[in-house]
Amino acid sequence: MISSDQIKESIEALLPCEWIQVEGEDGRHFNAVIVSAQFVGKTMIQQHQLVYRALHERMKDDIHALSMKTFTPEQWANAQLGK
């Protein structure tokens, strides 16, 4: 079974993140919030593809479901300010 921390480490190993939070209770279903400058200029699908690429083997074997919200640093700052 995989932990939230292991998923976080896998993402951070291939995707520079300004902020990341991964949560999951059963070792198979996870929620993530990821903030990365790598997302600038990319569609949401392209952003998610970057995350999936970082988790490639984990998605095949360890993770059943990953719900994620991705943000550029600017989007994240605006979300924190309620804009």
N, CA and C of each residue as an Amber inpcrd file, in Angstrom:
protein
   249
   0.8360000  -1.1770000   0.0000000   0.0000000   0.0000000   0.0000000
   0.8850000   1.2460000   0.0000000   0.4720000   2.2520000  -0.7120000
   1.2480000   3.4840000  -0.8510000   0.6930000   4.5590000   0.0840000
   1.5570000   5.4430000   0.5370000   1.1330000   6.5200000   1.4340000
   1.0420000   7.8450000   0.6720000   0.3530000   8.7870000   1.2730000
   0.2560000  10.1330000   0.7060000   1.6340000  10.7510000   0.5510000
   2.5050000  10.5240000   1.5320000   3.8580000  11.0810000   1.4710000
   4.6480000  10.5130000   0.2930000   4.4640000   9.2430000   0.0000000
   5.1600000   8.6300000  -1.1350000   4.6870000   9.2190000  -2.4590000
   3.4040000   9.4800000  -2.5660000   2.8670000  10.1050000  -3.7820000
   3.4330000  11.5100000  -3.9160000   3.4230000  12.2450000  -2.8260000
   3.9660000  13.6020000  -2.8270000   5.4290000  13.5830000  -3.2780000
   6.2210000  12.6880000  -2.7410000   7.6340000  12.5830000  -3.1130000
   7.8050000  12.2370000  -4.5900000   6.9670000  11.3630000  -5.1070000
   7.0390000  10.9910000  -6.5240000   6.7340000  12.1750000  -7.4290000
   5.7400000  12.9560000  -7.0680000   5.3890000  14.1410000  -7.8550000
   6.5350000  15.1460000  -7.8030000   7.0180000  15.4260000  -6.5970000
   8.0760000  16.4310000  -6.4300000   9.3890000  16.0270000  -7.1050000
   9.6210000  14.7420000  -7.2690000  10.8540000  14.2710000  -7.9030000
  10.9440000  14.6750000  -9.3700000   9.8020000  14.8010000 -10.0380000
   9.8020000  15.1270000 -11.4650000   9.1100000  16.4460000 -11.8100000
   8.4440000  17.0450000 -10.8350000   7.6940000  18.2670000 -11.0920000
   7.9860000  19.2670000  -9.9720000   8.7400000  20.3250000 -10.2660000
   9.0130000  21.3190000  -9.2300000   7.6990000  21.9410000  -8.7390000
   7.4720000  21.8970000  -7.4390000   6.2180000  22.3890000  -6.8590000
   6.4970000  23.5120000  -5.8660000   5.7010000  24.5650000  -5.9540000
   5.7760000  25.6260000  -4.9690000   5.0340000  25.2020000  -3.7010000
   3.9890000  24.3960000  -3.8930000   3.2120000  23.8830000  -2.7590000
   2.4960000  22.6250000  -3.2190000   2.4150000  21.6600000  -2.3360000
   1.7140000  20.4160000  -2.6650000   1.1430000  19.8150000  -1.3960000
  -0.0640000  19.2970000  -1.5270000  -0.7110000  18.5750000  -0.4280000
  -1.3790000  17.3450000  -1.0200000  -1.0910000  16.1980000  -0.4450000
  -1.7050000  14.9450000  -0.8810000  -2.3200000  14.2860000   0.3350000
  -3.5750000  13.8930000   0.1940000  -4.2800000  13.2210000   1.2860000
  -4.9470000  11.9630000   0.7600000  -5.0400000  10.9830000   1.6160000
  -5.7270000   9.7470000   1.2910000  -5.8050000   8.8790000   2.5250000
  -6.8940000   8.1690000   2.6710000  -7.1020000   7.3960000   3.8880000
  -6.9650000   5.8960000   3.6980000  -7.2240000   5.4210000   2.4920000
  -7.2680000   3.9650000   2.3280000  -6.0840000   3.3900000   1.5530000
  -5.1290000   4.2360000   1.1860000  -3.9710000   3.7490000   0.4620000
  -4.1920000   3.4940000  -1.0170000  -5.3590000   3.8240000  -1.5390000
  -5.6620000   3.6120000  -2.9700000  -6.3410000   4.8200000  -3.6140000
  -7.0340000   5.6330000  -2.8170000  -7.7710000   6.7980000  -3.3180000
  -7.1820000   8.0470000  -2.6660000  -6.8190000   9.0310000  -3.5140000
  -6.1070000  10.1950000  -2.9980000  -6.6600000  11.4840000  -3.5880000
  -6.4530000  12.5700000  -2.8400000  -6.7750000  13.9210000  -3.2700000
  -5.4820000  14.7260000  -3.2090000  -5.2530000  15.5550000  -4.2180000
  -4.0290000  16.3560000  -4.2440000  -4.3310000  17.7780000  -4.6930000
  -3.6100000  18.7170000  -4.0980000  -3.5850000  20.1040000  -4.5410000
  -2.1270000  20.3860000  -4.8720000  -1.8750000  20.8260000  -6.1070000
  -0.5100000  20.9920000  -6.5840000  -0.3550000  22.3750000  -7.2100000
   0.6490000  23.1060000  -6.7450000   0.9580000  24.4280000  -7.2800000
   2.3480000  24.3560000  -7.9070000   2.4330000  24.6690000  -9.1990000
   3.7180000  24.5910000  -9.8930000   3.7960000  25.6280000 -11.0090000
   4.9610000  26.2370000 -11.1330000   5.1970000  27.1650000 -12.2360000
   5.2040000  26.4210000 -13.5730000   5.4050000  25.1120000 -13.5340000
   5.3800000  24.3020000 -14.7530000   3.9960000  24.2980000 -15.4100000
   2.9690000  24.7080000 -14.6850000   1.6050000  24.7170000 -15.2020000
   1.2780000  25.9780000 -15.9990000   2.1270000  26.9960000 -15.9110000
   1.8670000  28.2680000 -16.5880000   1.7390000  28.0290000 -18.0930000
   0.6630000  28.5540000 -18.6750000   0.4370000  28.4530000 -20.1100000
  -0.1210000  27.1180000 -20.5740000  -0.4150000  26.2330000 -19.6390000
  -0.9320000  24.9130000 -20.0010000  -2.4110000  24.8020000 -19.6240000
  -3.1300000  24.0140000 -20.4030000  -4.5240000  23.7460000 -20.0660000
  -4.5760000  22.8360000 -18.8420000  -5.7450000  22.7160000 -18.2490000
  -5.9030000  21.8380000 -17.0940000  -5.5310000  20.3980000 -17.4640000
  -5.9170000  19.9700000 -18.6410000  -5.5770000  18.6030000 -19.0750000
  -4.0650000  18.4400000 -19.1700000  -3.3760000  19.4180000 -19.7380000
  -1.9220000  19.3400000 -19.8350000  -1.2670000  19.3440000 -18.4510000
  -1.8310000  20.1150000 -17.5310000  -1.3140000  20.1410000 -16.1570000
  -1.4590000  18.7670000 -15.5120000  -2.6180000  18.1750000 -15.6660000
  -2.8630000  16.8530000 -15.0920000  -1.9650000  15.8000000 -15.7380000
  -1.7070000  15.9510000 -17.0260000  -0.8150000  15.0160000 -17.7080000
   0.5950000  15.0720000 -17.1260000   1.0520000  16.2650000 -16.7410000
   2.3630000  16.3900000 -16.1040000   2.4040000  15.6150000 -14.7860000
   1.3280000  15.7090000 -14.0220000   1.2660000  14.9920000 -12.7470000
   1.2220000  13.4920000 -12.9950000   0.3900000  13.0680000 -13.9390000
   0.3040000  11.6380000 -14.2460000   1.6420000  11.0940000 -14.7420000
   2.3690000  11.9090000 -15.5080000   3.6880000  11.4860000 -15.9870000
   4.6270000  11.2520000 -14.8040000   4.5430000  12.1160000 -13.8090000
   5.3860000  11.9580000 -12.6160000   5.0120000  10.7110000 -11.8220000
   3.7710000  10.2930000 -11.9160000   3.2740000   9.1400000 -11.1570000
   3.1170000   7.8890000 -12.0160000   3.6820000   7.8940000 -13.1740000
   3.4490000   6.8630000 -14.1800000   3.3140000   5.4430000 -13.6160000
   4.3500000   4.9060000 -13.0390000   4.3050000   3.5310000 -12.5230000
   3.3490000   3.3960000 -11.3490000   3.2910000   4.4220000 -10.5180000
   2.3850000   4.3820000  -9.3530000   0.9250000   4.3000000  -9.8040000
   0.5970000   4.9900000 -10.9100000  -0.7790000   4.9680000 -11.4040000
  -1.1500000   3.5880000 -11.9200000  -0.1790000   2.8560000 -12.4260000
  -0.4540000   1.5120000 -12.9250000  -0.6730000   0.5160000 -11.7950000
   0.1250000   0.6480000 -10.7380000   0.1660000  -0.3980000  -9.7250000
  -0.4430000  -0.0330000  -8.3730000  -0.2260000   1.2080000  -7.9190000
  -0.5340000   1.5400000  -6.5270000  -1.7690000   2.4020000  -6.3200000
  -2.0480000   3.2910000  -7.2670000  -3.1060000   4.2890000  -7.0790000
  -4.3300000   3.8980000  -7.8970000  -5.4540000   3.7680000  -7.2360000
  -6.7000000   3.4590000  -7.9410000  -7.3510000   4.7430000  -8.4560000
  -7.3400000   5.7960000  -7.6280000  -7.9720000   7.0540000  -8.0160000
  -7.1930000   8.2240000  -7.4270000  -7.0060000   9.2580000  -8.2520000
  -6.3560000  10.4840000  -7.8130000  -7.1880000  11.6630000  -8.2900000
  -7.7650000  12.3690000  -7.3500000  -8.4850000  13.5990000  -7.6530000
  -7.5120000  14.7400000  -7.3990000  -7.3410000  15.6200000  -8.3800000
  -6.3680000  16.6890000  -8.1680000  -6.8900000  18.0350000  -8.6220000
  -6.3710000  19.0490000  -7.9440000  -6.5800000  20.4360000  -8.3310000
  -5.1930000  21.0060000  -8.5770000  -5.0100000  21.5810000  -9.7550000
  -3.7140000  22.1290000 -10.1160000  -3.8250000  23.6400000 -10.2890000
  -2.7810000  24.3360000  -9.8820000  -2.7630000  25.7950000  -9.9440000
  -1.3810000  26.2780000 -10.3620000  -1.3440000  27.3810000 -11.1090000
  -0.0940000  28.1040000 -11.2810000   0.1100000  28.8920000  -9.9890000
   1.3060000  29.3800000  -9.7200000   1.4960000  30.1880000  -8.5120000
   0.5700000  31.4050000  -8.4650000   0.3470000  32.0460000  -9.6070000
  -0.5530000  33.2080000  -9.6500000  -1.9970000  32.8040000  -9.3360000
  -2.4600000  31.7070000  -9.9300000  -3.8170000  31.2280000  -9.6440000
  -3.9650000  30.8820000  -8.1630000  -2.9440000  30.2640000  -7.5910000
  -2.9740000  29.8780000  -6.1830000  -3.0390000  31.1130000  -5.2880000
  -2.2360000  32.1120000  -5.5970000  -2.2510000  33.3480000  -4.8090000
  -3.6270000  34.0030000  -4.8700000  -4.2240000  34.0470000  -6.0540000
  -5.5600000  34.6160000  -6.1940000  -6.6060000  33.7970000  -5.4500000
  -6.4760000  32.4720000  -5.4780000  -7.4260000  31.6150000  -4.7650000
  -7.3220000  31.8470000  -3.2690000  -6.1150000  32.0670000  -2.7800000
  -5.9300000  32.2940000  -1.3430000  -6.4940000  33.6330000  -0.9150000
  -6.5220000  34.5970000  -1.8470000  -7.0780000  35.9020000  -1.5610000
  -8.5730000  35.9740000  -1.8400000  -9.1440000  34.8800000  -2.3490000
 -10.5720000  34.8340000  -2.6240000 -10.9720000  35.5450000  -3.8950000
 -10.0650000  35.6810000  -4.8140000 -10.3830000  36.3730000  -6.0820000
 -10.9450000  35.4100000  -7.0860000
